[in-house]
Each structure stands twice: as structure tokens, then as C-alpha cells.
Amino acid sequence: MRRYCIEKSTDCLPKDVVRILTSNRHLLLANLLATLVCINGCSGEGSDRVVSKSTEVVSLSDHSVNDRPIHVVATYSILGDWVRTVGGDRIKLTILVGPQGDAHTYEPTPQDSVALNEADILFENGLGFEVWLDRLFEASDSSAKRVVVTDSIQPRELVFSDSRTEIDPHVWHLPENAKLMVESIMLALESVDPDHTAEYRSRHQAYVAKLNQLDDWISQQASSIPNGRRKIVTTHDTFGYLADAYDFEVISVLGSVSSESSDPSASQVAAVIEQINNLKIPAIFAENILNPKLTQKIAEEAGVKIVPTLFTDALGPADSQGHDYIAMMRYNVKTITESLR
């Protein structure tokens, strides 16, 4: 293979590499900046955290130069599933925090910066869910249109006994909220690709019909649980929207909507165990984004069963029962109701 040198460097590179380097210097700069951001600003993950797989890139179609796909970035897997559903073969999708990944504690990569630099639209959850995103977006020098899909949703606010407050970002656990977010996705795609509005609207309408069916099914399942057993014990407070809508109570071991919270003290664990025993709660639930060690310990000391892991802040792998949003919701609700009856 013939080799070429860049300017006066003595390191010679293949011709194709030279072409990429000289035509994509802005991407290399974004790469470098993202790396510096992660070194200086990203928090490390604790030993009990499940680390996300590498950035997921999904190219859905080949298009001519004059009809190229819309380059889209979604911050986490559940949101990415909706974007893929509405966008169809008109988009090239990158998902930053893939299946099984925890967006609360995610550490961006240089590849994320490159994806953002090339993006036409960035879809994000907002409500403090992606605490690392502003820094990454600035470092990437992206000109993508940012769409916060929760802008039309009134969030839950938790007020604690010590006057601390938290906004709950886990809006996706309620199909009514999912419909609002999917509509935001449709409108944003139309705004940058108006020639294909009919396609986006058709896919959106078909998916909303499925969400309506899901809502009805969840209501039926929830009604089968006696009132005294409607208690969902999880590691962090992720099911608040579902609980409010379908009359459950959530008990969080960490006492927070964020999985970033430090491990609970011995007194906190003892208080949760006492509550489980006093309320005669039959089961507690592990989460796919967190190591189940803490949940297992509490279940053993409380003398209750720990049920199959729920999909909370992320989808599961492609071969799992949580491979997409509707499958995830059906699996979670079925597992919860069967365990609490």
C-alpha cells in the first residue's frame, strides 16, 4: 500500500487515513475535548453500578446523497426505542446509554462527542436525568437541535423530611407520559424533515394506539392486587409515576430518585426492613441497572423473596423480555402484580 506523509511529519500514514484526518479535523477536536471532559468532569461509578455497553449506533437505511438519513442521537435506550419507532428508515440513530446502562451515572466517551457533532437532532429526557449532557454537548461543538421530550409533562416533586427536594425524571413508566414524549419526537423530526411528515405521523399514530392498549392492560392488572399489598420496594425511587397513576406505594431503599445516591446506612437499611415486616410486604424488586447485592441482603434479612429483576431506567438486551418499551412495561407490570397478589 502506498503511504503518504502529513506536512513535515516523519510518520507516514495510509492515503485513506490522511484523507480522513485532513477532512475531519473538527471531529478529531471534538474527540479530544470529550476525552478531556471525561477526565476532568465525569464522576466515577461505584462498585455496585452496572456499566453501560459502548455507544449503540443503528443505521436503518441506505439513502442517496440527496435524500440522506437524518442523523439523530438519543440519550438513553428507552428514548432511543421511541425515536427508532417514529423515525423508521428515515433516521440514522445513535443511542448514548445503551441497554442495561444507567444514565444517572454514565460517563461519556469520545465517540459520543463525535456522534453529537454529526447529529441533526439530539433527543434528551431532561429533568436532571442526564447530568453529564450539557458538558458533553458543549465539548462536541454540536449544532444539533436539542429536544427535551419531557417539556410538556408536569414532573413529580419529592419533598423529604429534611426539606430536601428532588424532581423525578422517570416519566416513562406511565404510558400517558410516553404518548407526550413520542409526540415531541414526531414534531421534531417533521421540523427538520418536512418532506416525510406523513411517514412520521403514520408511525406515531400506530404507536399511540399500542400505548393506549398498554394503559388499559396495566389498569386491569393493577386492579387485581388487594389494596394492602400495593407496595413496590426497589433500590431507588423509579416507579413513582406508575405508582401515582395506578394506586401503588413506592418504598425506596436509597430514599432518592437517583441511583447516584450513596449506599444507605445501617440504620436506613434497618428501617426499610422494619417497614417491610410491619406492612407484610411479600417481595422486593431488583433493578437491571444496579447490582442486586443490596436488594438481596435486605430480602434475606426481612425474610421475603426477591423477584426477577425489573427493567427500570433502561431496556434489556435484544434477546430479553425488556427488549423494547412496550415489552419492558408488560414484563414489569406482570412481574410486579404476580409477586404482590
LOSERO-781606 format. One record per residue (C-alpha): x, y, z; residue number from 1. Coordinates in pm, 1 decimal. Each point is the difference from the previous one (the first is absolute). Example, Ala and Ser with C-alpha at 12.3 -4.5 7.8 and 13.67 -1.06 7.14 Angstrom:
// residues 2
u:v:w:i
1230.0:-450.0:780.0:1;
137.0:344.0:-66.0:2;
This chain:
// residues 341
u:v:w:i
0.0:0.0:0.0:1;
131.4:346.6:-88.7:2;
53.4:219.9:305.1:3;
-16.7:377.8:30.6:4;
144.6:247.3:247.7:5;
-190.7:287.8:161.1:6;
193.1:325.4:-43.1:7;
350.3:-48.6:150.6:8;
-81.7:-291.8:228.6:9;
229.6:-300.2:-29.4:10;
-291.3:-230.6:85.5:11;
-152.5:-114.7:-321.7:12;
-358.2:-115.7:-17.9:13;
-219.5:-176.8:-257.2:14;
-162.8:232.7:-252.1:15;
-351.9:-72.2:130.3:16;
104.2:95.9:351.0:17;
151.9:326.7:-125.6:18;
-323.6:85.2:-176.8:19;
-205.0:-65.6:313.9:20;
233.3:198.5:220.5:21;
13.8:301.9:-226.2:22;
-372.5:11.2:-73.2:23;
-127.3:-67.0:350.6:24;
221.9:207.9:225.4:25;
-303.2:137.7:179.1:26;
-102.3:-352.1:96.6:27;
344.8:-73.6:134.1:28;
-15.6:317.3:205.4:29;
-342.1:-100.7:134.8:30;
146.3:-338.5:85.1:31;
283.1:159.4:194.8:32;
-229.4:242.3:181.3:33;
-235.6:-279.7:104.1:34;
291.6:-196.5:137.1:35;
111.5:301.9:205.2:36;
-354.9:46.9:127.1:37;
-13.5:-357.1:121.8:38;
339.0:31.0:166.8:39;
-85.8:324.8:176.9:40;
-373.4:-10.3:55.5:41;
-152.0:-348.3:-2.5:42;
-58.9:-173.3:327.8:43;
115.8:-354.4:53.0:44;
-244.3:-283.7:47.3:45;
-30.3:-192.7:321.7:46;
61.9:-370.6:25.3:47;
-373.7:-73.4:6.2:48;
-74.7:170.6:-328.2:49;
-70.2:-173.4:-329.6:50;
217.8:157.7:-269.0:51;
-160.0:66.6:-337.8:52;
120.0:-166.3:-314.3:53;
172.1:215.2:-259.4:54;
-198.8:252.9:-197.9:55;
-260.8:-170.8:-215.9:56;
-19.2:112.9:-361.3:57;
-291.6:-115.0:-213.9:58;
8.8:76.0:-371.3:59;
-348.4:-76.3:-125.9:60;
17.1:65.8:-370.5:61;
215.0:88.1:-297.8:62;
-92.0:325.8:-169.7:63;
125.5:198.6:-294.2:64;
209.6:310.6:58.0:65;
-304.8:219.7:-70.1:66;
-219.9:-192.7:243.4:67;
233.5:-83.8:282.0:68;
-131.0:-132.3:332.0:69;
-50.5:242.2:286.9:70;
284.7:-40.0:248.7:71;
-162.0:-38.9:340.1:72;
138.6:-51.5:350.2:73;
-209.7:-125.0:292.3:74;
147.6:7.5:346.5:75;
-130.2:-331.6:137.4:76;
-143.4:-326.5:-126.1:77;
-369.6:49.1:81.4:78;
-2.6:335.8:-176.4:79;
196.4:-152.8:-286.6:80;
-267.5:-266.3:-44.9:81;
-265.2:267.1:-48.8:82;
218.7:199.0:-240.1:83;
66.7:-312.7:-204.1:84;
-372.5:-81.2:-9.2:85;
-107.2:344.4:-123.8:86;
302.6:66.4:-221.2:87;
-1.3:-333.2:-180.8:88;
236.3:-19.4:-295.5:89;
36.2:378.4:-20.2:90;
250.0:18.1:284.7:91;
349.0:-109.8:91.6:92;
-20.3:-44.3:376.0:93;
267.0:8.3:268.4:94;
-95.4:-88.9:358.2:95;
249.0:125.7:257.1:96;
-99.0:-209.4:303.6:97;
-88.9:-341.5:-134.5:98;
-202.9:-289.9:142.2:99;
75.4:-81.0:365.2:100;
180.0:335.8:37.3:101;
-62.7:248.1:281.9:102;
-41.0:353.2:-137.1:103;
23.8:141.2:353.1:104;
364.9:-102.9:25.6:105;
106.0:-23.3:-365.0:106;
346.6:120.6:-102.2:107;
6.9:132.2:-360.3:108;
255.5:-124.7:-251.0:109;
182.9:176.2:-284.9:110;
-225.5:-188.9:-242.5:111;
-300.6:171.1:160.5:112;
153.4:336.5:-81.1:113;
48.0:-96.3:-364.5:114;
-360.9:-122.8:-23.3:115;
-129.7:327.9:141.6:116;
218.0:202.2:-236.8:117;
-157.3:-177.5:-297.4:118;
-358.2:3.9:132.7:119;
-293.6:193.2:-141.7:120;
-212.6:-56.5:311.2:121;
78.7:-94.4:358.7:122;
-286.6:-151.9:198.7:123;
38.4:16.2:377.6:124;
-215.7:-77.6:300.0:125;
80.1:307.2:207.1:126;
-118.8:43.3:361.4:127;
355.2:-51.1:121.7:128;
24.3:-355.4:-132.7:129;
309.3:51.3:-219.1:130;
216.0:213.3:231.4:131;
302.5:-44.3:-228.9:132;
-168.2:111.9:-323.9:133;
49.3:378.7:0.4:134;
373.0:-37.6:46.6:135;
24.5:-262.6:-273.3:136;
-211.1:203.0:-243.2:137;
216.3:307.9:43.5:138;
320.6:-198.5:-42.6:139;
-128.1:-161.1:-320.0:140;
-54.8:337.4:-170.9:141;
-330.9:-141.0:-122.8:142;
-257.4:205.8:-186.8:143;
-271.8:-262.6:46.0:144;
-351.5:104.9:91.6:145;
-53.3:-96.1:366.0:146;
-343.5:-141.5:79.4:147;
-97.4:-58.4:364.4:148;
-283.8:-249.0:-35.8:149;
-137.2:62.7:350.3:150;
-69.8:371.6:-52.9:151;
-377.1:-57.0:-16.0:152;
-8.6:-219.7:313.1:153;
-64.2:125.1:352.5:154;
267.7:-181.7:203.8:155;
-39.1:-151.5:342.9:156;
185.1:180.2:276.3:157;
104.1:-185.6:312.9:158;
39.8:191.1:326.4:159;
191.7:-176.7:276.1:160;
-12.5:43.7:376.3:161;
329.2:192.3:-5.4:162;
-154.6:252.6:-245.8:163;
201.9:-146.2:-288.6:164;
-191.0:-13.8:-330.0:165;
49.5:-206.1:-313.9:166;
-161.9:8.1:-343.4:167;
-89.5:-348.8:-118.4:168;
127.8:-55.4:-356.3:169;
-141.6:-354.0:-43.8:170;
-298.6:116.1:-202.8:171;
6.8:-294.6:-243.3:172;
-158.8:-243.1:247.6:173;
-339.7:151.0:-86.0:174;
-143.9:-60.9:-351.3:175;
-178.8:336.7:7.1:176;
339.1:169.0:34.8:177;
144.7:-222.6:-269.1:178;
-265.3:129.7:-241.7:179;
105.2:359.0:65.2:180;
367.8:-81.1:-51.6:181;
-66.5:-193.1:-320.2:182;
-195.3:298.8:-130.9:183;
299.9:224.6:72.4:184;
217.3:-237.4:-200.8:185;
-240.3:8.1:-294.4:186;
-19.4:379.6:-4.9:187;
377.3:38.7:19.9:188;
62.1:-241.8:-286.9:189;
-259.8:179.8:-210.4:190;
169.4:332.8:66.3:191;
330.0:-109.8:-155.0:192;
-143.4:-237.4:-260.6:193;
-337.7:143.3:-107.7:194;
-10.3:-195.3:-326.0:195;
-61.5:-317.1:198.6:196;
-257.5:133.4:244.7:197;
-262.8:-253.4:-108.2:198;
233.0:-289.5:83.3:199;
78.1:131.2:347.3:200;
-366.4:66.6:74.9:201;
-108.8:-343.1:-117.1:202;
253.6:-180.1:218.5:203;
-81.8:228.2:292.3:204;
-372.5:-69.3:-27.4:205;
52.5:-376.6:-13.8:206;
223.8:8.7:305.6:207;
-238.2:215.7:204.7:208;
-267.6:-264.0:-58.8:209;
234.5:-258.3:155.6:210;
66.3:231.4:296.2:211;
-375.3:35.8:58.5:212;
-34.2:-377.6:4.1:213;
292.0:-21.2:243.1:214;
-161.5:252.6:234.7:215;
-325.7:-198.0:7.5:216;
186.2:-323.6:65.5:217;
201.1:147.9:288.9:218;
-319.8:127.0:162.6:219;
-152.9:-347.1:-19.2:220;
310.6:-162.6:147.1:221;
29.3:250.9:284.0:222;
-363.7:-44.4:98.8:223;
69.1:-366.1:79.1:224;
227.1:86.8:296.3:225;
-159.7:49.9:344.0:226;
42.7:352.9:133.8:227;
210.9:-107.5:296.2:228;
257.9:-166.6:-225.7:229;
58.7:287.6:-244.3:230;
355.1:68.8:121.7:231;
296.0:6.0:-240.9:232;
339.9:-18.9:171.3:233;
294.2:86.0:-228.2:234;
355.7:124.1:37.3:235;
-66.0:355.2:-122.4:236;
-328.8:182.5:-49.2:237;
-69.5:-73.0:-365.6:238;
-368.2:-102.3:-13.1:239;
-159.3:315.5:139.8:240;
-199.9:92.8:-310.0:241;
-136.5:-351.5:-37.1:242;
-80.8:-11.1:371.6:243;
-189.7:330.8:-5.9:244;
-207.1:-100.7:-303.0:245;
-85.5:-356.5:100.9:246;
-20.4:41.0:378.7:247;
322.0:-158.9:124.8:248;
240.9:114.1:270.2:249;
374.7:3.7:-66.5:250;
256.1:-75.1:270.7:251;
354.1:89.3:-106.2:252;
301.2:-147.2:178.6:253;
220.7:293.1:-106.0:254;
-270.1:253.7:76.9:255;
67.5:185.1:-324.9:256;
-107.1:18.4:-363.7:257;
367.0:-21.5:-97.3:258;
205.7:-317.4:-6.8:259;
304.1:220.7:68.1:260;
-90.2:22.4:366.8:261;
253.8:-148.8:236.6:262;
-68.8:-339.4:150.0:263;
-247.6:21.2:288.5:264;
117.7:-7.7:359.4:265;
-64.8:-296.1:226.5:266;
-283.0:192.8:166.5:267;
-163.8:72.3:-336.6:268;
16.5:-366.0:-95.8:269;
-144.4:-100.6:338.2:270;
-286.3:247.9:-44.7:271;
-87.8:-144.4:-342.9:272;
8.3:-354.5:136.9:273;
-228.4:101.6:286.3:274;
-240.1:163.0:-244.3:275;
-5.5:-313.8:-216.4:276;
-80.3:-214.4:302.0:277;
-262.8:236.0:144.7:278;
-181.6:32.9:-330.6:279;
35.8:-372.0:-77.2:280;
144.5:76.7:-342.5:281;
48.3:-333.3:-180.1:282;
280.2:92.5:-242.1:283;
259.0:259.3:-95.2:284;
128.1:77.8:-346.2:285;
351.1:24.6:-143.0:286;
78.9:231.6:-293.4:287;
184.5:-75.3:-321.9:288;
223.5:309.1:26.0:289;
129.0:-79.8:350.4:290;
189.4:-278.8:166.5:291;
-261.5:-205.6:193.8:292;
229.9:-54.2:299.9:293;
-171.9:258.1:221.8:294;
-348.3:-119.8:-91.8:295;
96.9:-360.9:67.2:296;
134.6:92.2:343.0:297;
-322.4:175.8:98.5:298;
-216.2:-281.8:-133.3:299;
196.1:-255.7:203.6:300;
-17.4:201.9:321.8:301;
-369.5:78.1:-47.4:302;
-80.8:-359.9:-84.5:303;
-174.1:82.5:-329.3:304;
59.8:-110.1:-355.6:305;
195.0:199.7:-254.9:306;
-175.6:-26.6:-334.3:307;
141.9:-0.1:-353.0:308;
178.1:325.3:-83.6:309;
-213.9:283.1:-136.9:310;
100.2:226.0:-290.2:311;
-3.1:347.4:150.4:312;
216.8:272.6:-156.6:313;
107.2:-194.1:-307.8:314;
-116.1:-266.4:-239.7:315;
141.6:-349.2:19.5:316;
209.2:-180.1:-262.3:317;
-152.6:-79.6:-337.8:318;
-79.6:-357.7:104.2:319;
-163.0:97.4:330.8:320;
-360.3:60.6:103.2:321;
83.7:369.2:23.8:322;
131.8:41.9:-354.7:323;
-232.7:292.9:-78.0:324;
-216.5:241.5:197.8:325;
-334.4:-180.2:-27.1:326;
157.2:-339.1:70.6:327;
183.6:152.4:297.4:328;
-317.6:149.2:147.2:329;
-197.3:-320.7:-42.5:330;
274.3:-205.9:160.4:331;
38.5:240.6:294.3:332;
-371.2:26.4:73.7:333;
-56.4:-375.0:-37.1:334;
293.0:-72.1:233.3:335;
-114.8:256.1:257.6:336;
-362.7:-110.9:5.3:337;
76.7:-371.2:14.5:338;
241.7:58.3:288.9:339;
-235.7:217.7:207.2:340;
-329.1:-187.9:-35.2:341;
